[in-house]
């Protein structure tokens, strides 16, 4: 029989673990604030990624990432974005590509970068075409997931000791912290795809919103995907992952808002098309009168 004192200890330990993890995440956030105004990484979302991996590292190893490693990770994130721009044929900067590659070569991560580039090229050569049915949407989702896992695997291989890119990719499936981080990034990808729907359509890029011929059906399937990413049912709830669970909840709420915005925008476009059609018919009738 468990004594009342033992039960109090069991209840207190998870609370203490969540508090320690939250404090570690807060320190990582404060530590990363100067990166928002630095040259690298280039975007706020990449800065948040660095903060997340600093939190993962300190919770796993009881020490923070070194400044040198943070700088290397910043260059890796910018390099990965540059490589994606190349394959998307979207504002690719050869100068930025060479600059980040030189920084990574100096940091002696050339082998990992070569492996990442090779794996990314293979994924991009097999990317699905936009438009299609439910099966095509699933292919686009699998493509997005594979690219995200590869990017996180590359970062994990550099941030965490004794990991290869393949180890990092597997960690996004089996380690609670990285698996939750993967879900957060996928929800961010959904938000980005909803907001960039028009651009992705014009550029012929596969995304959650362009993979189905019907925009309304694409939104419905994307909403289902967002629900699955946000659902942690059946997953462990370790105290040290508490900050990531809170972040997952917050990003999933933003994803819901983005999808609602997408539906509203779709209805607005439909209304405009209907109004234009009515106006055209009236003009034709008046011309023949």
DOROLO-246611 format. One record per atom (N, C-alpha, C, O): x, y, z; residue in one letter. Coordinates in pm, whole numbers, padded with zeros to 5 digits, always signed. Example, Ala and Ser with C-alpha at 12.3 -4.5 7.8 and 13.67 -1.06 7.14 Angstrom:
# residues 2
+01319-00569+00780A/+01230-00450+00780A/+01320-00330+00780A/+01424-00332+00846A/+01285-00225+00708S/+01367-00106+00714S/+01290+00003+00787S/+01341+00114+00804S/
This chain:
# residues 289
+00084-00120+00000X/+00000+00000+00000X/+00088+00125+00000X/+00183+00137+00078X/+00055+00220-00091X/+00134+00342-00103X/+00093+00440+00006X/-00026+00468+00023X/+00190+00491+00078X/+00163+00585+00186X/+00127+00722+00131X/+00163+00754+00018X/+00057+00805+00209X/+00024+00941+00165X/+00148+01023+00130X/+00147+01102+00037X/+00255+01003+00206X/+00379+01077+00178X/+00434+01038+00041X/+00477+01124-00036X/+00432+00906+00011X/+00482+00859-00119X/+00398+00916-00233X/+00452+00953-00337X/+00266+00922-00213X/+00180+00977-00318X/+00210+01125-00340X/+00210+01172-00454X/+00236+01198-00232X/+00272+01339-00245X/+00402+01356-00322X/+00415+01447-00403X/+00498+01268-00296X/+00627+01273-00367X/+00606+01247-00516X/+00664+01315-00600X/+00521+01145-00547X/+00497+01111-00687X/+00427+01224-00761X/+00453+01246-00880X/+00339+01297-00691X/+00272+01410-00755X/+00366+01529-00769X/+00357+01605-00866X/+00454+01546-00674X/+00544+01662-00673X/+00653+01651-00779X/+00691+01752-00839X/+00704+01531-00804X/+00816+01513-00898X/+00781+01557-01040X/+00862+01626-01102X/+00662+01519-01095X/+00629+01570-01228X/+00617+01722-01233X/+00658+01785-01330X/+00560+01781-01125X/+00549+01927-01122X/+00687+01991-01123X/+00711+02088-01194X/+00778+01934-01042X/+00914+01987-01037X/+00982+01971-01173X/+01053+02061-01218X/+00958+01856-01238X/+01018+01834-01369X/+00967+01933-01472X/+01045+01982-01554X/+00837+01962-01471X/+00780+02060-01564X/+00835+02198-01537X/+00860+02275-01630X/+00853+02233-01409X/+00906+02364-01373X/+01049+02380-01421X/+01086+02484-01476X/+01131+02275-01400X/+01271+02279-01444X/+01278+02291-01596X/+01357+02370-01649X/+01196+02212-01666X/+01197+02217-01812X/+01151+02353-01863X/+01208+02406-01959X/+01050+02410-01799X/+01001+02542-01840X/+01106+02649-01817X/+01123+02739-01899X/+01177+02639-01706X/+01285+02734-01677X/+01397+02721-01780X/+01452+02822-01826X/+01431+02598-01816X/+01535+02575-01917X/+01494+02635-02051X/+01575+02697-02119X/+01367+02617-02089X/+01318+02673-02215X/+01320+02825-02212X/+01353+02889-02311X/+01284+02883-02097X/+01282+03028-02085X/+01424+03086-02098X/+01444+03188-02163X/+01521+03018-02036X/+01660+03065-02047X/+01709+03054-02191X/+01779+03142-02240X/+01672+02944-02260X/+01709+02929-02400X/+01648+03040-02485X/+01712+03092-02576X/+01524+03075-02453X/+01459+03184-02527X/+01532+03316-02505X/+01560+03389-02600X/+01562+03347-02380X/+01633+03472-02350X/+01772+03472-02411X/+01819+03575-02461X/+01836+03357-02408X/+01970+03347-02466X/+01967+03371-02616X/+02062+03425-02673X/+01858+03330-02680X/+01850+03343-02825X/+01796+03475-02875X/+01795+03499-02996X/+01751+03563-02785X/+01693+03689-02828X/+01786+03771-02919X/+01739+03827-03018X/+01918+03780-02889X/+02005+03857-02979X/+02009+03804-03121X/+02042+03878-03214X/+01975+03677-03140X/+01978+03619-03275X/+01871+03679-03366X/+01884+03674-03488X/+01765+03738-03306X/+01661+03799-03387X/+01713+03919-03465X/+01658+03954-03569X/+01818+03982-03415X/+01872+04100-03483X/+02011+04074-03540X/+02079+04168-03582X/+02053+03950-03540X/+02184+03916-03595X/+02171+03880-03743X/+02061+03871-03796X/+02283+03860-03807X/+02280+03827-03950X/+02231+03687-03977X/+02170+03661-04081X/+02258+03596-03884X/+02215+03457-03900X/+02159+03405-03769X/+02207+03439-03661X/+02055+03320-03781X/+01984+03281-03904X/+01897+03393-03958X/+01875+03493-03891X/+01848+03374-04079X/+01784+03483-04152X/+01640+03511-04109X/+01592+03622-04130X/+01571+03416-04050X/+01429+03438-04018X/+01401+03409-03870X/+01474+03333-03807X/+01295+03471-03815X/+01258+03445-03675X/+01225+03299-03648X/+01254+03247-03540X/+01164+03230-03746X/+01129+03090-03725X/+01253+03004-03705X/+01250+02909-03626X/+01359+03036-03775X/+01485+02961-03758X/+01548+02991-03622X/+01609+02904-03561X/+01533+03115-03576X/+01582+03148-03442X/+01508+03064-03338X/+01570+03011-03246X/+01378+03052-03353X/+01299+02970-03259X/+01343+02824-03264X/+01341+02755-03162X/+01383+02777-03381X/+01434+02640-03394X/+01563+02623-03315X/+01583+02520-03249X/+01651+02723-03321X/+01775+02718-03242X/+01744+02715-03093X/+01806+02640-03018X/+01648+02797-03050X/+01608+02797-02909X/+01556+02660-02867X/+01586+02613-02757X/+01479+02597-02956X/+01424+02465-02924X/+01534+02362-02908X/+01531+02282-02814X/+01632+02363-02997X/+01740+02264-02987X/+01833+02294-02870X/+01891+02201-02813X/+01847+02420-02834X/+01924+02451-02713X/+01853+02395-02591X/+01917+02344-02499X/+01719+02403-02590X/+01641+02346-02480X/+01655+02195-02477X/+01675+02136-02370X/+01644+02131-02594X/+01660+01985-02601X/+01796+01943-02548X/+01807+01847-02471X/+01899+02016-02588X/+02035+01981-02549X/+02055+01992-02398X/+02114+01903-02337X/+02007+02101-02338X/+02029+02120-02195X/+01947+02020-02113X/+01992+01976-02007X/+01828+01984-02161X/+01748+01886-02088X/+01804+01745-02101X/+01785+01662-02013X/+01874+01719-02211X/+01935+01587-02229X/+02072+01577-02163X/+02106+01472-02108X/+02149+01684-02169X/+02289+01677-02128X/+02326+01768-02012X/+02441+01770-01969X/+02229+01842-01960X/+02252+01933-01847X/+02354+02042-01880X/+02420+02093-01789X/+02368+02075-02004X/+02454+02187-02046X/+02402+02242-02178X/+02341+02169-02257X/+02427+02368-02200X/+02373+02435-02317X/+02466+02419-02438X/+02583+02385-02424X/+02409+02444-02555X/+02490+02442-02676X/+02593+02554-02669X/+02564+02663-02620X/+02711+02528-02719X/+02814+02632-02722X/+02777+02738-02826X/+02697+02713-02916X/+02836+02855-02811X/+02811+02963-02908X/+02855+02922-03048X/+02790+02957-03147X/+02965+02847-03055X/+03013+02799-03185X/+02911+02706-03249X/+02884+02717-03368X/+02854+02615-03170X/+02754+02523-03225X/+02629+02597-03269X/+02572+02565-03372X/+02586+02697-03191X/+02470+02776-03230X/+02495+02848-03363X/+02405+02854-03447X/+02615+02901-03381X/+02648+02967-03507X/+02647+02869-03623X/+02602+02901-03733X/+02698+02747-03597X/+02698+02644-03701X/+02555+02604-03737X/+02522+02588-03855X/+02470+02588-03635X/+02330+02553-03660X/+02259+02664-03738X/+02178+02636-03826X/+02290+02789-03707X/+02230+02901-03780X/+02268+02894-03928X/+02185+02915-04016X/+02395+02864-03955X/+02440+02851-04094X/+02374+02731-04162X/+02338+02738-04280X/+02357+02622-04087X/+02290+02503-04143X/+02146+02534-04181X/+02100+02494-04288X/+02076+02605-04094X/+01937+02639-04124X/+01927+02728-04246X/+01840+02708-04331X/+02016+02826-04257X/+02015+02914-04374X/+02055+02837-04500X/+02000+02861-04607X/+02150+02745-04486X/+02191+02664-04601X/+02076+02576-04649X/+02051+02565-04769X/+02004+02514-04553X/+01892+02429-04590X/+01783+02507-04662X/+01726+02459-04760X/+01755+02628-04613X/+01654+02712-04680X/+01700+02750-04820X/+01620+02755-04913X/+01829+02778-04834X/+01884+02815-04964X/+01875+02697-05061X/+01842+02715-05178X/+01904+02577-05011X/+01894+02457-05095X/+01750+02435-05139X/+01725+02398-05254X/+01655+02457-05049X/+01514+02443-05085X/+01473+02545-05191X/+01396+02514-05282X/+01526+02667-05180X/+01497+02769-05280X/+01549+02726-05417X/+01486+02753-05519X/+01663+02661-05418X/+01720+02615-05545X/+01628+02513-05611X/+01598+02524-05730X/+01583+02413-05535X/+01497+02310-05593X/+01358+02364-05626X/+01292+02314-05717X/+01313+02467-05551X/+01184+02528-05581X/+01194+02633-05689X/+01093+02685-05737X/+01317+02665-05729X/+01341+02773-05827X/+01275+02901-05779X/+01205+02968-05854X/+01300+02933-05650X/+01231+03045-05586X/+01331+03138-05520X/+01377+03112-05408X/+01366+03247-05587X/+01457+03349-05532X/+01588+03287-05481X/+01638+03325-05376X/+01641+03192-05557X/+01766+03128-05516X/+01882+03227-05529X/+01898+03293-05632X/+01964+03234-05421X/+02081+03322-05421X/+02208+03237-05422X/+02241+03172-05323X/+02277+03237-05533X/+02401+03161-05541X/+02505+03216-05444X/+02585+03140-05388X/+02504+03348-05425X/+02598+03410-05332X/+02573+03361-05189X/+02668+03328-05117X/+02445+03355-05148X/+02412+03307-05014X/+02447+03159-04999X/+02496+03116-04894X/+02424+03082-05104X/+02457+02939-05101X/+02606+02919-05076X/+02646+02838-04992X/+02688+02992-05151X/+02833+02977-05137X/+02880+03027-05001X/+02969+02967-04940X/+02820+03137-04953X/+02862+03193-04824X/+02834+03094-04711X/+02921+03069-04627X/+02712+03038-04707X/+02678+02943-04601X/+02760+02816-04614X/+02798+02756-04513X/+02788+02774-04736X/+02869+02653-04755X/+03011+02673-04704X/+03070+02583-04644X/+03066+02791-04726X/+03201+02820-04676X/+03203+02817-04523X/+03295+02762-04463X/+03101+02876-04461X/+03093+02875-04315X/+03085+02732-04261X/+03148+02700-04160X/+03008+02648-04328X/+02993+02510-04282X/+03120+02429-04306X/+03154+02341-04227X/+03190+02458-04414X/+03316+02389-04440X/+03419+02424-04332X/+03496+02338-04289X/+03419+02550-04290X/+03511+02591-04183X/+03476+02521-04053X/+03563+02492-03971X/+03347+02494-04034X/+03302+02426-03912X/+03318+02274-03922X/+03283+02201-03829X/+03371+02228-04035X/+03399+02085-04057X/+03273+02000-04051X/+03270+01895-03987X/+03169+02048-04117X/+03046+01969-04129X/+03020+01933-04274X/+02906+01905-04313X/+03124+01932-04355X/+03109+01908-04498X/+03044+01776-04532X/+02961+01769-04622X/+03080+01670-04461X/+03024+01539-04491X/+02874+01538-04468X/+02798+01489-04552X/+02830+01592-04352X/+02687+01597-04321X/+02612+01682-04423X/+02501+01648-04462X/+02672+01792-04465X/+02607+01879-04563X/+02594+01807-04697X/+02490+01816-04762X/+02698+01737-04738X/+02692+01663-04863X/+02583+01556-04857X/+02508+01537-04954X/+02573+01488-04745X/+02470+01385-04729X/+02331+01448-04733X/+02240+01396-04797X/+02316+01559-04663X/+02187+01628-04662X/+02147+01670-04803X/+02034+01647-04845X/+02240+01730-04876X/+02210+01777-05012X/+02172+01660-05102X/+02079+01671-05182X/+02243+01549-05089X/+02213+01432-05170X/+02074+01377-05138X/+01998+01343-05229X/+02041+01368-05009X/+01909+01317-04970X/+01798+01412-05014X/+01692+01368-05060X/+01823+01542-05001X/+01722+01639-05042X/+01700+01633-05193X/+01586+01640-05239X/+01807+01620-05270X/+01794+01610-05415X/+01710+01489-05453X/+01627+01495-05544X/+01731+01377-05383X/+01654+01257-05411X/+01505+01280-05382X/+01419+01239-05461X/+01474+01347-05271X/+01334+01375-05238X/+01272+01470-05340X/+01158+01451-05382X/+01347+01572-05380X/+01292+01671-05473X/+01274+01611-05612X/+01182+01650-05684X/+01359+01518-05651X/+01342+01454-05781X/+01218+01366-05785X/+01168+01334-05893X/+01168+01327-05667X/+01048+01243-05661X/+00928+01319-05605X/+00829+01258-05563X/+00937+01451-05604X/+00827+01530-05548X/+00700+01512-05632X/+00708+01503-05755X/+00585+01506-05568X/+00459+01490-05642X/+00421+01619-05715X/+00466+01728-05678X/+00340+01605-05815X/+00290+01722-05888X/+00170+01781-05816X/+00098+01709-05747X/+00147+01910-05831X/+00027+01970-05770X/-00098+01928-05844X/-00093+01888-05961X/-00209+01936-05777X/-00336+01896-05837X/-00353+01746-05829X/-00255+01672-05831X/-00477+01699-05821X/-00500+01557-05815X/-00613+01522-05721X/-00707+01600-05703X/-00603+01404-05661X/-00708+01355-05574X/-00656+01334-05433X/-00552+01388-05396X/-00729+01254-05354X/-00690+01228-05216X/-00554+01160-05210X/-00472+01192-05124X/-00530+01066-05301X/-00401+00996-05304X/-00287+01094-05330X/-00180+01082-05270X/-00308+01189-05420X/-00205+01287-05450X/-00178+01376-05328X/-00064+01415-05303X/-00283+01407-05254X/-00266+01487-05133X/-00182+01411-05031X/-00097+01469-04965X/-00206+01280-05018X/-00128+01199-04926X/+00019+01195-04968X/+00108+01197-04884X/+00043+01189-05098X/+00181+01190-05148X/+00250+01322-05115X/+00366+01324-05074X/+00176+01432-05133X/+00233+01564-05101X/+00261+01575-04952X/+00362+01633-04912X/+00172+01521-04870X/+00193+01524-04725X/+00316+01442-04687X/+00397+01485-04605X/+00330+01323-04748X/+00447+01239-04720X/+00575+01309-04765X/+00678+01298-04698X/+00569+01380-04876X/+00685+01455-04926X/+00723+01566-04828X/+00840+01583-04795X/+00622+01642-04781X/+00649+01747-04684X/+00709+01689-04555X/+00804+01744-04501X/+00654+01578-04508X/+00703+01515-04386X/+00847+01469-04402X/+00929+01487-04311X/+00879+01410-04517X/+01015+01359-04538X/+01117+01473-04540X/+01226+01459-04486X/+01081+01585-04603X/+01173+01700-04608X/+01194+01757-04468X/+01306+01792-04432X/+01086+01767-04390X/+01097+01820-04254X/+01181+01727-04167X/+01268+01774-04093X/+01157+01598-04175X/+01236+01503-04096X/+01383+01509-04134X/+01471+01500-04048X/+01412+01524-04263X/+01550+01535-04308X/+01616+01660-04251X/+01729+01653-04202X/+01547+01772-04256X/+01603+01897-04203X/+01628+01887-04053X/+01734+01928-04004X/+01531+01834-03980X/+01549+01819-03835X/+01658+01717-03805X/+01733+01733-03709X/+01667+01612-03888X/+01772+01513-03868X/+01910+01573-03885X/+02003+01540-03811X/+01925+01663-03984X/+02053+01730-04005X/+02088+01818-03885X/+02202+01818-03839X/+01990+01894-03835X/+02015+01980-03721X/+02047+01898-03597X/+02138+01931-03522X/+01971+01789-03575X/+01996+01704-03459X/+02133+01640-03465X/+02199+01624-03362X/+02177+01601-03584X/+02309+01538-03598X/+02421+01634-03559X/+02527+01590-03514X/+02398+01763-03575X/+02499+01864-03540X/+02484+01909-03395X/+02583+01931-03326X/+02359+01921-03348X/+02335+01974-03214X/+02360+01871-03104X/+02407+01905-02996X/+02328+01746-03133X/+02337+01640-03033X/+02453+01548-03066X/+02474+01513-03183X/+02528+01508-02966X/+02651+01433-02988X/+02624+01291-03040X/+02522+01230-03008X/+02719+01243-03120X/+02721+01104-03165X/+02596+01063-03242X/+02547+00952-03227X/+02544+01155-03324X/+02429+01124-03408X/+02464+01146-03554X/+02534+01242-03589X/+02416+01056-03640X/+02423+01078-03783X/+02290+01139-03828X/+02196+01150-03749X/+02283+01180-03954X/+02156+01233-04004X/+02047+01127-03995X/+01934+01158-03959X/+02082+01002-04027X/+01983+00894-04017X/+01937+00875-03873X/+01819+00852-03848X/+02030+00886-03778X/+01992+00878-03636X/+01895+00991-03600X/+01797+00969-03529X/+01925+01111-03651X/+01839+01225-03623X/+01699+01207-03681X/+01600+01242-03617X/+01692+01152-03803X/+01561+01126-03864X/+01482+01025-03782X/+01363+01043-03759X/+01549+00919-03738X/+01481+00819-03656X/+01436+00879-03523X/+01331+00841-03469X/+01514+00973-03469X/+01478+01035-03342X/+01349+01115-03353X/+01277+01129-03254X/+01318+01168-03473X/+01193+01242-03490X/+01072+01148-03487X/+00958+01194-03484X/+01097+01018-03488X/+00989+00920-03482X/+00977+00854-03345X/+00870+00807-03307X/+01088+00849-03270X/+01087+00768-03148X/+01117+00848-03021X/+01079+00805-02912X/+01186+00963-03031X/+01220+01042-02913X/+01112+01146-02889X/+01077+01223-02980X/+01058+01149-02769X/+00943+01234-02741X/+00970+01381-02769X/+00884+01450-02824X/+01088+01429-02733X/+01117+01572-02753X/+01126+01608-02901X/+01063+01704-02945X/+01204+01530-02978X/+01220+01561-03120X/+01094+01527-03199X/+01064+01593-03299X/+01021+01425-03155X/+00896+01391-03224X/+00793+01502-03206X/+00719+01533-03299X/+00789+01561-03085X/+00698+01674-03061X/+00743+01796-03141X/+00660+01869-03195X/+00874+01818-03148X/+00927+01929-03227X/+00892+01910-03374X/+00859+02007-03443X/+00900+01786-03423X/+00862+01756-03561X/+00716+01793-03586X/+00684+01852-03689X/+00627+01759-03493X/+00486+01792-03508X/+00465+01944-03512X/+00382+01995-03589X/+00540+02016-03430X/+00530+02162-03428X/+00570+02219-03565X/+00502+02307-03619X/+00680+02169-03619X/+00728+02219-03748X/+00628+02186-03859X/+00606+02268-03949X/+00567+02067-03854X/+00467+02031-03955X/+00347+02126-03949X/+00293+02164-04053X/+00305+02163-03829X/+00195+02258-03817X/+00236+02395-03871X/+00155+02465-03932X/+00361+02434-03847X/+00412+02559-03905X/+00411+02551-04058X/+00382+02650-04126X/+00442+02432-04112X/+00440+02412-04256X/+00298+02429-04311X/+00279+02489-04416X/+00200+02376-04239X/+00061+02392-04281X/+00022+02539-04284X/-00040+02586-04380X/+00059+02613-04180X/+00029+02756-04176X/+00092+02827-04296X/+00028+02909-04362X/+00217+02793-04323X/+00288+02854-04436X/+00220+02819-04568X/+00206+02905-04655X/+00178+02693-04584X/+00113+02651-04709X/-00020+02721-04730X/-00056+02755-04843X/-00094+02743-04621X/-00223+02814-04632X/-00200+02959-04675X/-00268+03009-04765X/-00103+03024-04612X/-00077+03165-04643X/-00016+03183-04781X/-00038+03285-04846X/+00063+03084-04827X/+00131+03095-04956X/+00059+03019-05067X/+00121+02985-05169X/-00069+02994-05049X/-00144+02914-05147X/-00135+02973-05288X/-00108+02900-05384X/-00158+03103-05300X/-00157+03166-05433X/-00020+03157-05498X/-00008+03127-05617X/+00086+03182-05418X/+00222+03177-05472X/+00258+03035-05513X/+00315+03015-05620X/+00227+02936-05429X/+00257+02797-05462X/+00181+02752-05586X/+00233+02673-05665X/+00058+02801-05602X/-00020+02767-05721X/+00044+02823-05846X/+00057+02753-05947X/+00085+02950-05839X/+00149+03014-05956X/+00281+02946-05991X/+00315+02932-06108X/+00357+02903-05887X/+00488+02841-05911X/+00479+02692-05939X/+00579+02629-05971X/+00359+02634-05927X/+00343+02491-05952X/+00410+02403-05849X/+00462+02297-05883X/+00409+02447-05721X/+00476+02371-05616X/+00375+02285-05540X/+00262+02329-05516X/+00414+02163-05502X/+00324+02079-05423X/+00320+02125-05278X/+00424+02153-05218X/+00202+02133-05222X/+00186+02172-05082X/+00057+02110-05030X/-00015+02042-05104X/+00030+02133-04903X/-00095+02081-04847X/-00217+02137-04919X/-00320+02069-04929X/-00207+02260-04970X/-00323+02325-05031X/-00329+02307-05182X/-00438+02317-05240X/-00217+02280-05247X/-00217+02269-05394X/-00220+02124-05442X/-00231+02100-05562X/-00211+02028-05351X/-00199+01887-05392X/-00331+01828-05439X/-00331+01723-05503X/-00442+01892-05409X/-00573+01844-05453X/-00633+01943-05552X/-00618+02064-05536X/-00700+01891-05654X/-00758+01978-05756X/-00866+02068-05699X/-00890+02177-05752X/-00931+02023-05591X/-01036+02103-05528X/-00979+02174-05406X/-00940+02107-05310X/-00974+02306-05406X/-00922+02378-05288X/-01000+02349-05161X/-00941+02337-05054X/-01132+02336-05171X/-01212+02308-05052X/-01179+02169-04996X/-01171+02151-04875X/-01160+02072-05085X/-01123+01938-05040X/-00982+01938-04982X/-00955+01868-04885X/-00892+02016-05042X/-00756+02026-04991X/-00756+02084-04850X/-00681+02038-04764X/-00840+02184-04825X/-00850+02242-04692X/-00903+02141-04590X/-00857+02136-04476X/-01002+02061-04633X/-01057+01960-04542X/-00952+01856-04506X/-00939+01818-04390X/-00877+01810-04605X/-00772+01710-04581X/-00660+01771-04496X/-00603+01703-04410X/-00629+01897-04521X/-00525+01965-04444X/-00568+01982-04299X/-00487+01968-04207X/-00695+02012-04277X/-00747+02023-04142X/-00736+01890-04068X/-00701+01887-03950X/-00765+01780-04137X/-00750+01648-04076X/-00605+01621-04039X/-00576+01567-03932X/-00513+01660-04129X/-00370+01640-04101X/-00327+01721-03981X/-00251+01672-03897X/-00373+01845-03971X/-00337+01930-03857X/-00387+01870-03726X/-00319+01877-03624X/-00506+01812-03730X/-00560+01748-03609X/-00474+01631-03567X/-00450+01611-03448X/-00426+01553-03663X/-00340+01438-03630X/-00207+01483-03573X/-00157+01423-03478X/-00148+01588-03629X/-00020+01637-03576X/-00035+01689-03432X/+00055+01673-03350X/-00149+01750-03404X/-00170+01809-03272X/-00210+01705-03168X/-00197+01730-03048X/-00259+01590-03212X/-00309+01488-03119X/-00193+01407-03061X/-00121+01339-03134X/-00176+01415-02931X/-00070+01341-02863X/-00125+01218-02790X/-00059+01163-02702X/-00244+01175-02827X/-00302+01058-02763X/-00216+00934-02781X/-00172+00904-02892X/-00191+00863-02672X/-00108+00744-02678X/+00040+00770-02665X/+00118+00676-02650X/+00082+00898-02670X/+00223+00931-02656X/+00256+00955-02509X/+00169+00992-02430X/+00382+00933-02470X/+00422+00960-02331X/+00414+01109-02300X/+00413+01193-02390X/+00409+01140-02172X/+00401+01280-02130X/+00509+01307-02026X/+00479+01338-01911X/+00633+01297-02068X/+00745+01320-01977X/+00748+01466-01933X/+00721+01555-02013X/+00780+01491-01807X/+00783+01630-01758X/+00877+01720-01837X/+00849+01838-01854X/+00991+01665-01885X/+01089+01751-01952X/+01042+01798-02088X/+01102+01888-02146X/+00934+01738-02142X/+00882+01779-02272X/+00766+01878-02256X/+00705+01919-02354X/+00736+01914-02134X/+00623+02004-02106X/+00627+02132-02189X/+00523+02169-02245X/+00740+02204-02201X/+00742+02327-02282X/+00707+02301-02428X/+00643+02384-02492X/+00749+02186-02480X/+00719+02154-02619X/+00570+02121-02637X/+00511+02151-02741X/+00511+02058-02535X/+00368+02029-02543X/+00288+02159-02542X/+00188+02171-02614X/+00331+02255-02462X/+00265+02385-02460X/+00280+02454-02596X/+00184+02511-02648X/+00400+02447-02653X/+00424+02508-02785X/+00339+02439-02891X/+00285+02504-02980X/+00328+02306-02881X/+00246+02232-02977X/+00101+02278-02971X/+00037+02298-03074X/+00050+02296-02849X/-00088+02343-02833X/-00104+02482-02895X/-00202+02509-02965X/-00008+02571-02871X/-00017+02706-02924X/-00013+02708-03076X/-00092+02778-03140X/+00080+02632-03136X/+00092+02630-03282X/-00028+02563-03345X/-00073+02604-03453X/-00082+02459-03280X/-00201+02394-03336X/-00319+02490-03337X/-00401+02486-03428X/-00328+02576-03236X/-00435+02677-03233X/-00418+02776-03348X/-00516+02815-03413X/-00293+02818-03374X/-00267+02907-03487X/-00298+02839-03620X/-00349+02903-03712X/-00269+02709-03629X/-00298+02636-03752X/-00449+02632-03777X/-00493+02646-03891X/-00527+02614-03672X/-00673+02615-03687X/-00721+02751-03738X/-00808+02758-03824X/-00663+02857-03683X/-00701+02991-03728X/-00663+03011-03874X/-00741+03068-03951X/-00544+02963-03914X/-00500+02975-04053X/-00593+02900-04147X/-00626+02950-04255X/-00636+02781-04107X/-00726+02702-04192X/-00862+02771-04201X/-00924+02771-04308X/-00908+02829-04091X/-01033+02906-04095X/-01019+03025-04190X/-01111+03056-04266X/-00903+03090-04186X/-00877+03201-04279X/-00878+03152-04423X/-00931+03219-04511X/-00820+03032-04446X/-00820+02976-04580X/-00961+02949-04631X/-00991+02975-04747X/-01046+02898-04544X/-01185+02873-04583X/-01259+03004-04612X/-01334+03014-04709X/-01236+03104-04527X/-01298+03234-04549X/-01252+03295-04681X/-01332+03351-04756X/-01122+03284-04708X/-01068+03338-04833X/-01126+03265-04954X/-01155+03326-05057X/-01142+03133-04941X/-01199+03054-05050X/-01343+03097-05078X/-01383+03110-05193X/-01422+03118-04971X/-01560+03162-04989X/-01564+03301-05053X/-01650+03329-05137X/-01472+03388-05014X/-01467+03523-05070X/-01438+03517-05219X/-01500+03589-05298X/-01341+03431-05258X/-01309+03418-05400X/-01428+03361-05478X/-01455+03403-05590X/-01498+03265-05417X/-01615+03207-05483X/-01723+03312-05501X/-01789+03317-05605X/-01741+03397-05399X/-01840+03505-05409X/-01802+03605-05517X/-01888+03652-05592X/-01675+03637-05526X/-01628+03730-05630X/-01651+03671-05768X/-01696+03741-05859X/-01619+03542-05784X/-01639+03477-05915X/-01787+03476-05951X/-01823+03498-06067X/-01873+03449-05851X/-02017+03445-05876X/-02067+03584-05915X/-02148+03598-06007X/-02019+03686-05844X/-02060+03823-05874X/-02013+03865-06013X/-02087+03931-06086X/-01892+03826-06048X/-01839+03860-06181X/-01920+03791-06290X/-01945+03850-06395X/-01961+03665-06264X/-02041+03593-06362X/-02178+03660-06381X/-02225+03675-06493X/-02242+03699-06270X/-02371+03766-06278X/-02358+03898-06355X/-02442+03931-06439X/-02251+03974-06323X/-02230+04102-06391X/-02207+04082-06540X/-02254+04162-06621X/-02135+03975-06575X/-02109+03946-06716X/-02238+03910-06789X/-02260+03955-06901X/-02322+03830-06725X/-02449+03792-06788X/-02541+03912-06807X/-02608+03924-06909X/-02544+04002-06707X/-02625+04121-06719X/-02577+04210-06833X/-02656+04265-06909X/-02444+04223-06842X/-02387+04305-06948X/-02421+04246-07085X/-02449+04320-07180X/-02418+04112-07096X/-02452+04048-07222X/-02598+04069-07257X/-02633+04093-07373X/-02685+04058-07152X/-02829+04079-07175X/-02856+04220-07221X/-02934+04242-07314X/-02792+04319-07155X/-02813+04459-07192X/-02763+04487-07334X/-02821+04567-07407X/-02654+04419-07372X/-02599+04441-07506X/-02691+04389-07615X/-02695+04443-07726X/-02767+04285-07583X/-02856+04227-07681X/-02996+04289-07678X/-03082+04256-07760X/-03018+04379-07581X/-03152+04442-07570X/-03166+04558-07666X/-03271+04622-07671X/
